[in-house]
Amino acid sequence: MVATTPTPPRTFQVYDVTLRDGSQQEGMQLSINDKLRIASYLDDFGVGFIEGGWPGSNPKDSEFFRRATSGELPLRNAELVAFGMTRRVGVKAADDPLIGALRDSGAAVATLVAKSHVGHVREALRTTLEENLEMLRDSVTHLRSEGMRVFIDAEHFFDGYRLDRAYALEVVRTAAEAGAEAVVLCDTNGGMLPSWMGEIVSAAVGVGAPIGIHCHNDSGCAVANTLAAVDAGAVHVQGCVNGYGERTGNADIISIVANLELKYGWPVLPEGNLAEATRTAQAIAEITNVPAGPRRAYIGTSAFAHKAGLHASAIKVDPNLYQHVDPARVGNDMRMLVSDMAGRANIQIKGEQLGFDLSDRTVAAAVTDRVKEKELQGYTYDAADASFELLLRQELDQLPEVFTVSHWTTTSLANGDTDPVSEAVVKLVALGHTQYFVGEGNGPVNALDMALRRCLIPVYPTMAGYELQDYRVRILDGSSGTEASVRVLIDTTNGERTWTTVGVGTNVIEASWEALCDAYRYGLIHLLENRVESAESGRPGDDGGRPVPGPDDRGDLARAGGSVDSVR
């Protein structure tokens, strides 16, 4: 049977809750400036609603709304939403200070959380079922009379429906009759499964109100549950970028909209905006300091990465044979990984991506054999693209020697209870200059890094802008104790791009030194290539004011043992 997708509704709403629900993730702390920046990215991406927080509940959220509505957050696509709750027991909505904070927030839209589970009404609110409905009715009616649009989040709706179906549906009916624009069914505990959603959502749709869906991911089904609710008639979806949220997170809003646009064929974002999905997710991850995760659907760095040789052979014929969508449609890229599982096709595709011609089957086979030999020793190239490029250049005899190390040593000295001090000595030759420097650090690897930088920066001033971002060590054969081989991965950045190199050995300092040298070697090779390209195009130089164009750029490459054509 051929699967069919539902007909798109006349209106459909995409509602992001990253700034409130998402920020409840363990370890996430967002400043007001962070929230303003994230909201700007969300608006650019094209969501219809941005839930900014709960004004009146804490000073930060109140100040966020003050700044956002006073001109610091101009919105082109989205409406800013203030979140709150229905009025308190025994207080009129017009007199409730938290309702007043919503009214005074400057936002045109309010979302109120309301109890739809009889147990929560009686035990958490400590009131009657009738009073809970009146609290809901009074709150919606009051805010609507003040000119605000209102959504209702029916908290614990699914668990409440199972306990008392009639009352849960009465909450939906009361909210709709009071003027709520949509009633959002919340799987607050995140325990639903997709096959359970249809009956319950359909029953809520049958009340006659526009229905929304808000899912948590405790069962690992938040996105699937959201789509099942859409299949059953929901016309409003809520979620967080990168699946942020408390416990196991909320439904990932980017996965939701990507599925709706690419699988259902529904235009739920402004035309062309889905191609900004990866950039948006990564930019917000940088602000939150919580990585998106490499295996996250659609936008992860591994989402379109291929390792198996069988896959690569097919992809050379047609990329769609092993990809469910074109990665460019969500702003991502296909990546070909290199490992001991790789076949010749992997190597050829990866080489082409790096700008090298590996159409010669003999050459490609030799490189493939070399990769498998190195991976047998413990190297990993699917996680270290820069080291793979250096290996490839070496096999093709296209590796400029930007520096040659004569020798290096490192020592650590501890005196009594004082912290040990590490010292390293490095002697090398770079572009004909012999360099010999000492470096000190808080460990032998740090000391080697300091000494190596002191040797290279006088010759390559731009290297002063290179920074080591991450340093990871893994023991490869734990049964060998202190004689075990180790793998070291180092991430390096020049401020514009980041690359990873790998070193392996039984000596952790030796493995670190290999990864460290390759990190700077890779960066310097690309620096020299960029100089030549700048010279040929007439662009200004990028090395400490060094004039470009000029014959010295080609000379640098020649002295490094490479030719202009061979390394491009």
C-alpha positions as CSV (number, residue, x, y, z in Angstrom):
1,M,0.0,0.0,0.0
2,V,1.3,3.4,-0.9
3,A,1.5,5.8,2.0
4,T,-0.4,9.0,1.6
5,T,0.1,12.3,3.4
6,P,-2.8,14.5,4.7
7,T,-4.0,17.4,2.8
8,P,-2.4,20.6,4.0
9,P,-4.8,22.7,6.2
10,R,-5.8,26.2,5.2
11,T,-3.7,27.7,8.0
12,F,-0.8,26.0,9.9
13,Q,1.2,27.4,12.7
14,V,4.9,26.7,13.7
15,Y,5.5,27.8,17.3
16,D,9.0,27.7,18.9
17,V,9.5,27.3,22.6
18,T,13.3,27.3,22.8
19,L,13.5,30.4,24.9
20,R,11.3,29.1,27.6
21,D,10.9,25.3,27.5
22,G,14.2,24.7,25.9
23,S,16.1,26.9,28.4
24,Q,14.9,24.5,31.1
25,Q,17.5,22.0,29.9
26,E,19.9,21.0,32.6
27,G,23.1,23.1,32.4
28,M,21.7,25.7,30.0
29,Q,21.8,29.3,31.2
30,L,20.7,32.1,28.8
31,S,21.3,35.7,29.3
32,I,18.9,38.4,28.0
33,N,21.3,39.1,25.2
34,D,21.4,35.4,24.4
35,K,17.6,35.2,24.2
36,L,17.5,38.3,21.9
37,R,20.0,36.8,19.6
38,I,18.3,33.4,19.5
39,A,14.9,35.0,18.8
40,S,16.5,36.9,15.9
41,Y,17.7,33.7,14.4
42,L,14.3,32.0,14.9
43,D,12.6,34.9,13.2
44,D,15.0,34.8,10.2
45,F,14.3,31.0,10.0
46,G,10.6,31.8,9.6
47,V,8.8,30.3,12.6
48,G,5.4,31.9,13.2
49,F,5.6,32.3,16.9
50,I,8.4,32.7,19.4
51,E,7.6,32.0,23.1
52,G,9.9,34.4,24.8
53,G,9.4,33.4,28.5
54,W,7.2,34.1,31.5
55,P,7.0,37.8,32.3
56,G,6.3,38.4,35.9
57,S,7.7,35.1,37.1
58,N,11.3,36.3,37.2
59,P,13.2,39.6,36.5
60,K,15.1,38.3,33.6
61,D,12.0,37.4,31.5
62,S,10.3,40.6,32.4
63,E,13.4,42.6,31.3
64,F,13.6,40.5,28.1
65,F,10.1,41.5,27.1
66,R,10.8,45.1,27.9
67,R,13.8,45.2,25.7
68,A,12.3,43.0,23.0
69,T,9.2,45.2,22.6
70,S,11.1,48.5,22.8
71,G,12.8,48.0,19.5
72,E,15.7,45.7,20.3
73,L,14.0,42.7,18.6
74,P,12.5,43.7,15.2
75,L,10.6,40.7,13.9
76,R,9.7,40.1,10.2
77,N,8.1,36.7,10.3
78,A,7.2,35.8,13.9
79,E,5.0,37.0,16.7
80,L,6.5,37.3,20.1
81,V,4.5,35.3,22.7
82,A,4.4,35.8,26.5
83,F,3.8,32.6,28.5
84,G,1.9,32.4,31.7
85,M,-0.8,30.5,33.5
86,T,-4.5,30.9,34.1
87,R,-5.5,33.1,37.0
88,R,-5.1,31.8,40.6
89,V,-7.9,30.2,42.5
90,G,-10.3,32.8,44.0
91,V,-8.9,35.8,42.2
92,K,-10.4,37.6,39.2
93,A,-8.2,37.5,36.1
94,A,-8.3,41.3,35.9
95,D,-6.8,41.4,39.4
96,D,-4.2,38.6,39.1
97,P,-0.7,40.1,39.0
98,L,0.7,37.4,36.7
99,I,-2.1,37.9,34.2
100,G,-1.4,41.6,34.5
101,A,2.3,40.9,33.6
102,L,1.1,39.2,30.4
103,R,-1.2,42.1,29.6
104,D,1.6,44.6,30.2
105,S,4.4,42.6,28.5
106,G,4.1,44.4,25.2
107,A,3.5,41.0,23.4
108,A,0.5,40.7,21.2
109,V,0.1,37.0,22.0
110,A,-0.2,35.1,25.2
111,T,-0.1,31.4,25.9
112,L,-1.7,30.2,29.1
113,V,-1.0,26.8,30.7
114,A,-4.2,25.2,32.0
115,K,-4.8,22.0,33.9
116,S,-6.7,19.3,31.9
117,H,-5.9,16.4,34.3
118,V,-8.4,15.9,37.1
119,G,-5.8,14.7,39.5
120,H,-3.7,17.9,38.9
121,V,-6.7,20.1,39.4
122,R,-7.6,18.5,42.7
123,E,-4.1,17.9,44.1
124,A,-1.9,20.6,42.6
125,L,-4.4,23.5,42.3
126,R,-6.4,22.2,45.3
127,T,-9.6,23.3,43.8
128,T,-12.8,22.0,42.1
129,L,-13.1,20.9,38.5
130,E,-15.7,23.6,38.0
131,E,-13.5,26.3,39.4
132,N,-10.6,25.2,37.1
133,L,-12.9,25.7,34.1
134,E,-13.9,29.1,35.4
135,M,-10.2,30.1,35.9
136,L,-9.6,29.1,32.3
137,R,-12.7,30.9,30.9
138,D,-12.1,34.1,32.9
139,S,-8.4,34.3,32.0
140,V,-8.9,33.8,28.2
141,T,-11.9,36.2,28.1
142,H,-10.0,38.9,30.0
143,L,-6.9,38.8,27.8
144,R,-9.0,38.7,24.6
145,S,-10.9,41.7,25.9
146,E,-7.5,43.5,26.2
147,G,-6.8,42.8,22.5
148,M,-4.4,39.9,22.9
149,R,-4.5,36.7,20.9
150,V,-4.5,33.7,23.2
151,F,-3.3,30.1,23.0
152,I,-4.0,27.5,25.7
153,D,-1.5,24.8,26.6
154,A,-3.6,21.9,28.0
155,E,-1.1,20.5,30.4
156,H,-0.9,16.7,30.9
157,F,-3.7,16.4,28.4
158,F,-3.0,12.8,27.2
159,D,-2.7,11.4,30.7
160,G,-5.7,13.4,31.7
161,Y,-7.7,12.1,28.8
162,R,-7.0,8.5,29.8
163,L,-8.1,9.2,33.3
164,D,-11.2,11.3,32.6
165,R,-11.9,11.7,28.9
166,A,-15.0,13.9,29.3
167,Y,-13.3,16.4,31.5
168,A,-10.2,16.7,29.3
169,L,-12.4,17.4,26.3
170,E,-14.4,19.9,28.4
171,V,-11.2,21.9,28.9
172,V,-10.7,22.0,25.2
173,R,-14.3,23.2,24.7
174,T,-14.2,25.8,27.4
175,A,-11.0,27.3,26.0
176,A,-12.4,27.5,22.5
177,E,-15.7,29.0,23.6
178,A,-13.8,31.7,25.6
179,G,-11.9,32.7,22.5
180,A,-8.6,30.7,22.5
181,E,-7.1,30.7,19.0
182,A,-5.8,27.1,19.4
183,V,-5.8,24.6,22.2
184,V,-2.4,22.8,22.4
185,L,-2.5,19.3,23.7
186,C,0.6,18.7,25.9
187,D,2.3,15.4,26.4
188,T,3.9,16.9,29.4
189,N,5.4,13.6,30.7
190,G,6.6,12.6,27.3
191,G,5.3,9.0,27.6
192,M,3.1,8.8,24.5
193,L,3.7,6.6,21.4
194,P,2.7,7.5,17.8
195,S,0.1,4.7,17.6
196,W,-1.7,6.2,20.6
197,M,-2.0,9.7,19.3
198,G,-4.6,9.4,16.6
199,E,-7.7,8.5,18.7
200,I,-7.0,11.2,21.4
201,V,-6.1,14.0,19.0
202,S,-9.1,13.2,16.7
203,A,-11.4,13.3,19.7
204,A,-10.1,16.8,20.6
205,V,-10.4,18.0,17.0
206,G,-14.0,16.7,17.1
207,V,-14.8,19.3,19.8
208,G,-14.5,22.0,17.0
209,A,-11.4,23.9,18.2
210,P,-8.2,24.3,16.3
211,I,-5.8,21.8,17.9
212,G,-2.0,22.1,18.5
213,I,0.5,19.6,19.8
214,H,3.4,19.9,22.3
215,C,5.5,16.8,22.9
216,H,8.4,15.9,25.2
217,N,10.8,13.2,24.2
218,D,10.9,10.9,27.2
219,S,9.8,8.0,25.1
220,G,12.1,9.0,22.3
221,C,9.1,9.7,20.1
222,A,8.5,13.4,20.3
223,V,8.9,14.2,16.6
224,A,7.0,11.1,15.6
225,N,4.2,11.8,18.1
226,T,4.0,15.4,16.7
227,L,3.6,14.1,13.1
228,A,1.0,11.6,14.3
229,A,-0.9,14.4,15.8
230,V,-0.7,16.4,12.6
231,D,-2.0,13.3,10.7
232,A,-5.0,13.3,13.2
233,G,-5.8,17.0,12.5
234,A,-3.5,19.2,14.6
235,V,-2.8,22.5,12.8
236,H,-0.3,24.0,15.3
237,V,3.1,22.4,16.2
238,Q,5.4,23.4,19.0
239,G,9.1,22.4,19.6
240,C,12.6,23.5,20.4
241,V,15.6,24.0,18.2
242,N,18.0,21.0,18.5
243,G,15.5,19.2,20.7
244,Y,16.4,21.3,23.8
245,G,14.3,21.0,26.9
246,E,14.2,19.6,30.4
247,R,14.8,15.9,31.0
248,T,15.2,14.3,27.5
249,G,14.1,17.4,25.7
250,N,11.2,18.6,23.5
251,A,10.3,17.7,20.0
252,D,12.9,19.2,17.6
253,I,11.2,22.0,15.7
254,I,13.6,21.7,12.8
255,S,13.0,18.0,12.3
256,I,9.3,18.7,12.4
257,V,9.3,21.5,9.8
258,A,11.8,19.6,7.6
259,N,9.5,16.5,7.6
260,L,6.4,18.7,6.9
261,E,8.1,20.5,4.0
262,L,10.1,17.7,2.5
263,K,7.9,14.6,3.2
264,Y,4.4,16.1,3.4
265,G,5.1,18.8,0.8
266,W,3.6,21.5,3.0
267,P,5.1,25.0,2.8
268,V,5.1,25.8,6.5
269,L,8.1,28.3,6.3
270,P,8.6,31.2,4.0
271,E,9.8,30.0,0.6
272,G,13.5,29.0,0.6
273,N,14.0,29.3,4.4
274,L,14.4,25.6,5.1
275,A,17.8,25.9,3.5
276,E,18.8,27.9,6.5
277,A,18.0,25.0,8.9
278,T,21.6,23.8,9.5
279,R,23.0,27.3,9.9
280,T,20.2,28.3,12.3
281,A,20.7,25.2,14.4
282,Q,24.5,25.6,14.6
283,A,24.3,29.3,15.3
284,I,21.8,28.8,18.2
285,A,24.0,25.9,19.5
286,E,26.9,28.3,19.7
287,I,24.9,30.8,21.7
288,T,23.5,28.2,24.1
289,N,26.9,26.4,24.3
290,V,25.0,23.1,24.0
291,P,26.1,21.3,20.8
292,A,23.4,20.2,18.4
293,G,24.8,16.7,18.2
294,P,26.5,15.2,15.1
295,R,23.8,12.6,14.6
296,R,20.8,15.0,14.8
297,A,18.4,14.5,11.9
298,Y,18.8,16.8,8.9
299,I,21.2,19.3,10.5
300,G,23.9,17.1,12.2
301,T,27.4,16.9,10.8
302,S,26.8,13.1,10.4
303,A,23.3,13.4,9.0
304,F,24.6,12.9,5.5
305,A,28.0,11.2,6.2
306,H,28.9,8.0,4.5
307,K,31.5,5.5,5.7
308,A,30.7,2.1,4.1
309,G,32.4,1.3,0.8
310,L,29.2,-0.1,-0.6
311,H,27.4,3.1,0.1
312,A,30.1,5.2,-1.6
313,S,30.1,3.1,-4.7
314,A,26.4,3.6,-5.1
315,I,26.7,7.4,-4.3
316,K,29.2,7.8,-7.1
317,V,26.3,6.7,-9.4
318,D,23.5,8.6,-7.8
319,P,23.8,10.3,-4.4
320,N,20.0,9.7,-3.8
321,L,20.6,6.0,-3.5
322,Y,21.8,6.3,0.1
323,Q,20.3,9.7,1.1
324,H,16.6,10.3,1.9
325,V,16.8,14.0,0.8
326,D,19.2,16.3,-0.9
327,P,21.2,17.7,2.1
328,A,21.4,21.1,0.4
329,R,17.6,21.5,1.0
330,V,18.3,21.9,4.7
331,G,21.6,23.7,4.2
332,N,23.7,20.7,5.0
333,D,26.4,18.8,3.0
334,M,27.2,15.2,2.1
335,R,30.4,14.0,3.8
336,M,32.4,11.0,2.7
337,L,34.1,9.4,5.7
338,V,37.5,7.7,5.4
339,S,38.1,4.6,7.5
340,D,39.1,0.9,7.4
341,M,35.6,0.3,6.1
342,A,36.1,2.5,3.2
343,G,36.4,1.3,-0.4
344,R,38.1,2.9,-3.3
345,A,34.9,4.9,-4.1
346,N,35.0,6.5,-0.6
347,I,38.6,7.7,-1.2
348,Q,37.9,9.0,-4.7
349,I,34.8,11.0,-3.6
350,K,36.6,12.3,-0.6
351,G,39.6,13.3,-2.7
352,E,37.4,15.1,-5.2
353,Q,35.8,17.0,-2.3
354,L,39.3,18.1,-1.2
355,G,40.3,19.1,-4.7
356,F,42.5,16.1,-5.7
357,D,42.2,14.0,-8.8
358,L,42.0,10.3,-7.9
359,S,40.5,9.1,-11.1
360,D,43.5,6.8,-11.6
361,R,42.3,3.5,-10.1
362,T,45.9,2.4,-9.2
363,V,46.5,5.6,-7.2
364,A,43.1,5.4,-5.5
365,A,43.7,1.8,-4.5
366,A,47.2,2.7,-3.1
367,V,45.7,5.5,-1.0
368,T,42.9,3.1,0.2
369,D,45.4,0.5,1.2
370,R,47.5,3.1,3.1
371,V,44.4,4.3,5.0
372,K,43.5,0.8,6.0
373,E,47.0,0.1,7.1
374,K,47.0,3.3,9.3
375,E,43.6,2.6,10.7
376,L,44.9,-0.9,11.8
377,Q,47.5,0.9,13.8
378,G,44.7,2.9,15.6
379,Y,44.4,6.0,13.4
380,T,40.9,7.3,12.6
381,Y,40.3,9.5,9.6
382,D,36.5,9.8,9.7
383,A,37.1,12.0,12.7
384,A,40.3,13.7,11.4
385,D,39.8,15.1,7.9
386,A,42.9,17.3,8.1
387,S,45.1,14.3,8.8
388,F,43.6,12.4,5.9
389,E,44.3,15.3,3.6
390,L,48.0,15.3,4.7
391,L,48.2,11.5,4.1
392,L,46.6,12.0,0.7
393,R,49.1,14.7,-0.2
394,Q,51.9,12.5,0.9
395,E,50.8,9.6,-1.2
396,L,50.4,11.9,-4.2
397,D,53.8,13.5,-3.6
398,Q,52.1,16.8,-3.1
399,L,52.9,17.6,0.5
400,P,54.9,20.9,0.9
401,E,57.3,20.7,3.8
402,V,56.3,23.9,5.6
403,F,58.7,23.0,8.4
404,T,61.0,20.2,9.4
405,V,61.6,19.2,13.0
406,S,65.2,18.5,13.9
407,H,64.4,17.4,17.5
408,W,62.2,18.0,20.5
409,T,62.4,17.3,24.1
410,T,60.1,17.8,27.1
411,T,60.6,17.6,30.9
412,S,58.5,18.2,33.9
413,L,59.9,19.3,37.3
414,A,58.1,19.2,40.6
415,N,59.6,20.6,43.8
416,G,58.0,19.3,47.0
417,D,54.3,20.1,47.1
418,T,54.4,22.7,44.3
419,D,52.7,22.1,41.0
420,P,54.9,20.6,38.4
421,V,56.2,22.9,35.7
422,S,56.7,21.5,32.2
423,E,59.4,22.7,29.8
424,A,59.8,21.8,26.1
425,V,62.6,22.5,23.6
426,V,61.9,22.4,19.9
427,K,64.4,22.9,17.0
428,L,63.2,23.1,13.5
429,V,63.7,24.6,10.0
430,A,61.0,26.6,8.4
431,L,61.4,28.2,4.9
432,G,65.2,28.0,5.4
433,H,65.2,29.6,8.8
434,T,66.5,27.5,11.7
435,Q,64.4,28.1,14.8
436,Y,65.3,26.9,18.4
437,F,63.0,27.9,21.3
438,V,61.9,26.8,24.7
439,G,58.3,26.8,25.9
440,E,56.8,26.4,29.3
441,G,53.3,25.2,30.0
442,N,51.0,23.5,32.6
443,G,51.8,20.1,31.1
444,P,54.2,18.6,28.6
445,V,51.8,18.9,25.6
446,N,51.1,22.6,26.5
447,A,54.8,23.3,26.7
448,L,55.4,21.6,23.3
449,D,52.7,23.7,21.8
450,M,54.2,26.9,23.3
451,A,57.7,26.0,22.0
452,L,56.4,25.0,18.5
453,R,54.4,28.3,18.2
454,R,57.5,30.3,19.2
455,C,59.4,28.6,16.4
456,L,56.8,29.1,13.7
457,I,55.2,32.5,14.4
458,P,58.3,34.5,13.4
459,V,58.2,32.8,10.0
460,Y,54.4,32.6,9.6
461,P,53.0,35.6,11.6
462,T,49.4,34.6,10.8
463,M,49.9,31.5,13.0
464,A,49.5,33.8,16.0
465,G,45.8,33.6,15.3
466,Y,45.7,29.8,15.5
467,E,44.2,28.2,18.6
468,L,43.8,24.7,19.9
469,Q,40.1,24.2,20.7
470,D,40.0,20.7,22.0
471,Y,42.4,17.9,23.0
472,R,41.1,14.3,23.4
473,V,42.9,11.1,24.4
474,R,41.6,7.6,24.0
475,I,43.3,4.4,25.2
476,L,43.1,1.9,22.3
477,D,43.9,-1.4,24.1
478,G,42.9,-1.1,27.7
479,S,44.1,-4.5,28.6
480,S,47.8,-3.4,28.2
481,G,47.7,-1.0,31.1
482,T,50.3,1.7,31.0
483,E,51.8,0.1,27.8
484,A,48.6,0.7,25.9
485,S,48.5,2.6,22.6
486,V,46.7,5.9,22.7
487,R,44.9,8.0,20.1
488,V,45.0,11.8,20.4
489,L,42.7,14.1,18.5
490,I,43.3,17.8,18.4
491,D,40.9,20.5,17.1
492,T,42.5,23.7,15.8
493,T,40.9,26.9,14.5
494,N,42.1,30.0,12.7
495,G,38.9,31.9,13.7
496,E,37.2,31.1,10.4
497,R,37.4,27.3,10.2
498,T,38.3,24.4,12.4
499,W,40.2,21.2,11.5
500,T,41.0,18.0,13.3
501,T,44.2,16.0,13.3
502,V,45.1,12.6,14.9
503,G,48.2,11.1,16.4
504,V,48.8,7.5,17.6
505,G,51.5,5.9,19.7
506,T,52.3,4.1,22.9
507,N,53.7,7.3,24.3
508,V,50.9,9.9,24.8
509,I,53.3,12.8,24.4
510,E,54.6,11.4,21.1
511,A,51.0,10.9,19.9
512,S,50.1,14.4,20.9
513,W,53.2,15.8,19.2
514,E,52.2,14.1,15.9
515,A,48.7,15.5,16.1
516,L,50.0,18.9,17.1
517,C,52.6,19.2,14.3
518,D,50.0,18.0,11.7
519,A,47.5,20.6,13.0
520,Y,49.9,23.5,12.3
521,R,51.2,21.8,9.1
522,Y,47.7,21.6,7.7
523,G,46.9,25.2,8.6
524,L,50.1,26.5,7.1
525,I,49.7,24.6,3.9
526,H,46.3,26.2,3.4
527,L,47.7,29.6,4.4
528,L,50.3,29.4,1.6
529,E,47.7,28.2,-0.9
530,N,45.4,31.1,0.0
531,R,48.2,33.5,-0.5
532,V,48.9,32.2,-4.0
533,E,45.2,32.3,-4.8
534,S,45.0,35.9,-3.4
535,A,48.0,36.9,-5.5
536,E,46.4,35.5,-8.7
537,S,43.1,37.2,-8.1
538,G,44.5,40.4,-6.8
539,R,42.9,40.1,-3.3
540,P,44.7,41.7,-0.4
541,G,47.0,39.6,1.7
542,D,46.1,38.1,5.1
543,D,49.4,37.6,6.8
544,G,50.1,40.5,9.2
545,G,49.8,43.1,6.4
546,R,52.1,41.3,4.1
547,P,51.7,42.6,0.6
548,V,50.0,40.4,-2.0
549,P,50.4,39.8,-4.9
550,G,54.1,39.2,-5.2
551,P,56.6,36.6,-6.3
552,D,57.5,35.7,-2.7
553,D,54.2,33.7,-2.3
554,R,55.2,31.3,-5.0
555,G,58.7,31.3,-3.5
556,D,57.4,30.2,-0.1
557,L,55.6,27.3,-1.7
558,A,58.7,26.4,-3.7
559,R,60.9,26.5,-0.6
560,A,58.4,24.4,1.1
561,G,58.8,21.7,-1.5
562,G,55.5,22.2,-3.4
563,S,54.4,23.8,-6.6
564,V,51.6,26.1,-7.2
565,D,49.7,23.7,-9.4
566,S,50.4,20.6,-7.4
567,V,48.7,21.7,-4.2
568,R,45.6,23.3,-5.6
